[in-house]
């Protein structure tokens, strides 16, 4: 029995290591490519590591390709989207939770179903609407789209977080004369503060990485996001700048890695708190 358990552990760890290699190798390859010179890329047998390590690709990204402006645009849109989604989702979910038994479950399920609509289905209608109102090339309009697309899932997550709060806490506060806003501000919001990190990360990463809507709604070069900028670098030259694209890709990854590292403890607590209701 002991031998079977050891063999099972070895097989399990082997599968985990294999899957980790499959998922992380593209990231590793992109990282090494970002430090390679052109000769190491355009060859019949590209080396795993650069023959000469160079930072020229990163310098080129920020000096000649407009990446600094693209980075600022992406960061601005992502932060504004996240802030608005957190404010709207926490308040809306609290109201739905307090409406328990009055059709709130059907309404919450209907809201979640909106998230199942593919982004590509909405692309053409949104473009026509935005063109009619003169909102093409507007980062504010792009932010509005991201907020609308992120809200359904964020509200559904917050409903689960609020559902883990015992009703007796609210009842005691109501008996002490607390209003609904006081219940939200002093009880609901503080008790799900760790869980909100899940909504923050999910929303920020979506807005940071989104490509389809940004390509359709943003045409001006100075208003492009980082994802759109990388896409245009791939198609606007006779020779695809793989090294520069890899360097730009690593620049894109840095904020998500930093945020995840600093928020991982809160992220775990958020998932645990969200699972209490289930």
C-alpha positions in Angstrom: 0.0 0.0 0.0 2.9 2.3 0.9 4.6 1.6 -2.4 1.4 2.3 -4.4 1.1 5.6 -2.7 4.7 6.6 -3.4 4.3 5.6 -7.1 1.1 7.6 -7.2 2.8 10.7 -5.7 5.7 10.4 -8.2 3.3 10.1 -11.2 1.2 13.0 -9.9 4.3 15.2 -9.4 5.6 14.2 -12.8 2.3 15.3 -14.5 2.3 18.6 -12.6 5.9 19.3 -13.7 5.1 18.4 -17.3 2.1 20.6 -17.4 4.1 23.4 -15.8 6.8 23.1 -18.5 4.1 23.2 -21.2 2.5 26.3 -19.8 5.7 28.2 -18.8 8.0 27.4 -21.8 6.3 29.9 -24.1 6.9 32.6 -21.4 10.5 31.5 -21.0 11.0 31.5 -24.8 9.6 35.0 -25.0 11.8 36.2 -22.2 15.0 34.9 -23.8 14.0 36.2 -27.2 13.6 39.7 -25.8 17.3 39.7 -25.1 18.4 38.2 -28.4 20.0 39.9 -31.4 18.6 39.6 -34.9 21.2 36.9 -35.9 20.0 34.6 -33.1 16.4 34.7 -34.2 16.6 34.5 -38.0 18.5 31.3 -38.2 17.7 27.7 -39.0 18.5 26.6 -35.4 17.6 29.4 -33.0 19.6 28.9 -29.7 17.7 28.5 -26.4 19.7 31.3 -24.8 21.1 34.4 -26.5 24.6 34.2 -27.8 25.0 37.8 -26.7 22.6 39.3 -24.2 21.4 42.8 -25.2 18.9 45.4 -23.9 18.6 47.0 -27.3 15.2 45.6 -27.9 13.8 47.2 -24.8 15.4 50.5 -25.7 13.9 50.3 -29.2 10.5 49.6 -27.8 10.4 52.7 -25.6 12.4 55.0 -27.9 11.0 54.5 -31.4 7.8 52.5 -31.3 5.6 54.6 -29.0 5.4 51.9 -26.3 5.6 54.4 -23.5 2.4 56.1 -24.7 0.7 52.8 -25.3 1.7 51.6 -21.8 0.2 54.8 -20.2 -3.0 54.3 -22.2 -3.4 50.7 -21.1 -2.6 51.5 -17.5 -5.1 54.5 -17.5 -7.9 52.5 -19.1 -7.3 49.5 -16.8 -7.2 51.4 -13.6 -10.3 53.5 -14.4 -12.2 50.4 -15.5 -11.2 48.6 -12.3 -12.2 51.5 -10.0 -15.6 51.9 -11.7 -16.3 48.2 -11.7 -15.4 47.8 -8.0 -17.7 50.7 -7.0 -20.6 49.6 -9.2 -20.4 45.9 -8.5 -20.1 46.1 -4.7 -23.1 48.5 -4.4 -25.3 46.6 -6.9 -24.5 43.2 -5.4 -25.2 44.5 -1.9 -28.6 45.8 -3.1 -29.4 42.4 -4.7 -28.3 40.5 -1.6 -30.5 42.6 0.6 -33.4 42.0 -1.8 -33.3 38.3 -1.1 -36.7 36.7 -1.8 -37.9 39.5 -4.1 -36.7 38.3 -7.4 -33.1 39.1 -6.8 -31.9 35.5 -7.7 -33.5 35.7 -11.1 -32.1 39.2 -11.7 -28.6 38.1 -10.6 -28.7 35.1 -12.9 -29.8 37.3 -15.8 -26.9 39.6 -15.1 -24.5 36.7 -15.2 -25.9 35.5 -18.5 -24.8 38.9 -20.1 -21.2 37.9 -19.4 -21.7 34.8 -21.6 -22.1 37.0 -24.7 -18.9 36.8 -26.8 -17.0 40.1 -27.2 -16.8 39.6 -31.0 -20.7 39.6 -31.2 -20.8 43.1 -29.7 -17.9 44.5 -31.7 -19.8 45.7 -34.8 -22.9 47.1 -33.0 -20.6 49.0 -30.6 -18.6 50.4 -33.4 -21.7 51.6 -35.2 -23.1 53.2 -32.0 -19.8 54.8 -31.1 -19.4 56.2 -34.6 -22.9 57.7 -34.5 -22.0 59.5 -31.2 -18.5 60.5 -32.4 -16.8 58.4 -29.7 -14.4 56.5 -32.0 -10.7 57.0 -30.8 -11.9 57.8 -27.3 -10.2 56.1 -24.3 -13.2 57.1 -22.2 -15.5 55.3 -24.5 -13.3 52.2 -24.5 -13.3 52.3 -20.7 -17.1 52.4 -20.7 -17.2 49.2 -22.8 -14.8 47.4 -20.5 -16.9 48.4 -17.5 -20.0 47.1 -19.1 -18.4 43.8 -20.1 -16.8 43.3 -16.6 -19.7 44.2 -14.4 -21.8 41.0 -14.8 -19.1 38.7 -13.6 -18.0 41.2 -10.9 -21.6 41.5 -9.5 -21.9 37.7 -9.5 -18.7 37.3 -7.5 -19.7 40.0 -5.0 -23.0 38.3 -4.5 -21.1 35.2 -3.4 -19.0 37.3 -1.1 -21.9 39.0 0.5 -23.7 35.7 0.8 -21.0 34.5 3.2 -21.9 37.2 5.8 -24.3 35.9 8.5 -27.7 37.6 8.3 -27.7 38.0 12.1 -25.0 40.6 11.8 -27.3 42.8 9.6 -30.2 42.1 11.9 -28.3 43.3 15.0 -27.2 46.5 13.2 -30.8 47.2 12.0 -32.0 46.8 15.6 -29.5 49.4 16.6 -31.0 51.8 14.0 -28.5 51.4 11.1 -29.6 52.5 7.7 -29.0 50.4 4.5 -26.1 52.7 3.6 -24.6 52.2 7.0 -25.0 48.5 6.6 -23.1 48.6 3.3 -20.4 51.0 4.5 -19.8 49.6 8.0 -20.6 45.9 7.7 -20.8 44.6 4.1 -17.9 46.4 2.5 -15.3 45.8 5.3 -16.2 42.1 5.6 -15.6 41.4 1.9 -12.6 43.7 1.5 -10.2 40.8 1.0 -12.5 39.2 -1.5 -12.7 42.4 -3.6 -9.1 41.7 -4.6 -10.5 38.9 -6.8 -12.7 41.4 -8.6 -9.9 43.9 -8.9 -7.5 41.4 -10.5 -10.1 39.9 -12.8 -11.2 43.3 -14.1 -7.7 44.8 -14.4 -6.3 41.8 -16.3 -9.3 41.8 -18.7 -8.9 45.5 -19.5 -5.1 45.2 -19.7 -5.1 42.3 -22.2 -8.2 43.0 -24.3 -7.5 43.4 -28.0 -10.6 43.0 -30.1 -12.6 46.1 -29.0 -9.5 48.2 -28.7 -8.5 47.5 -32.3 -12.0 48.4 -33.6 -12.7 51.5 -31.5 -9.2 53.0 -31.4 -7.6 54.1 -34.7 -5.3 56.9 -33.7 -1.8 55.8 -33.0 -1.4 58.0 -29.9 -4.5 56.4 -28.3 -3.6 52.7 -28.9 -3.3 50.4 -26.0 -0.3 48.1 -25.5 -1.9 45.0 -26.9 -3.0 46.9 -30.0 0.5 48.4 -30.4 2.1 45.0 -30.4 -0.3 43.7 -33.0 0.5 46.6 -35.3 4.2 46.1 -35.0 3.8 42.6 -36.3 2.1 43.7 -39.5 3.5 47.1 -40.4 7.0 46.1 -41.4 8.5 43.8 -44.1 10.3 41.8 -41.5 8.4 40.9 -38.4 10.3 42.3 -35.4 10.1 39.3 -33.2 12.7 40.5 -30.7 11.0 43.8 -30.2 7.6 42.2 -29.9 9.0 39.8 -27.3 10.4 42.8 -25.3 7.1 44.6 -25.5 5.3 41.4 -24.4 7.6 41.2 -21.3 6.8 44.8 -20.6 3.1 44.0 -20.7 3.5 41.0 -18.4 5.4 43.0 -15.7 2.4 44.8 -14.2 0.3 41.7 -14.0 3.1 39.7 -12.3 3.8 42.5 -9.8 0.1 43.0 -8.9 -0.4 39.2 -8.5 2.7 38.8 -6.3 1.6 41.5 -3.9 -2.0 40.5 -3.9 -1.7 36.7 -3.8 -2.5 36.4 0.0 -5.6 38.5 -0.4 -6.5 36.5 -3.6 -6.4 33.2 -1.7 -8.6 34.7 1.1 -11.0 36.0 -1.5 -11.4 32.7 -3.2 -12.0 31.0 0.2 -14.5 33.6 1.3 -16.3 33.3 -2.0 -16.6 29.6 -1.6 -18.3 29.8 1.8 -21.7 30.3 0.3 -21.4 27.3 -1.9 
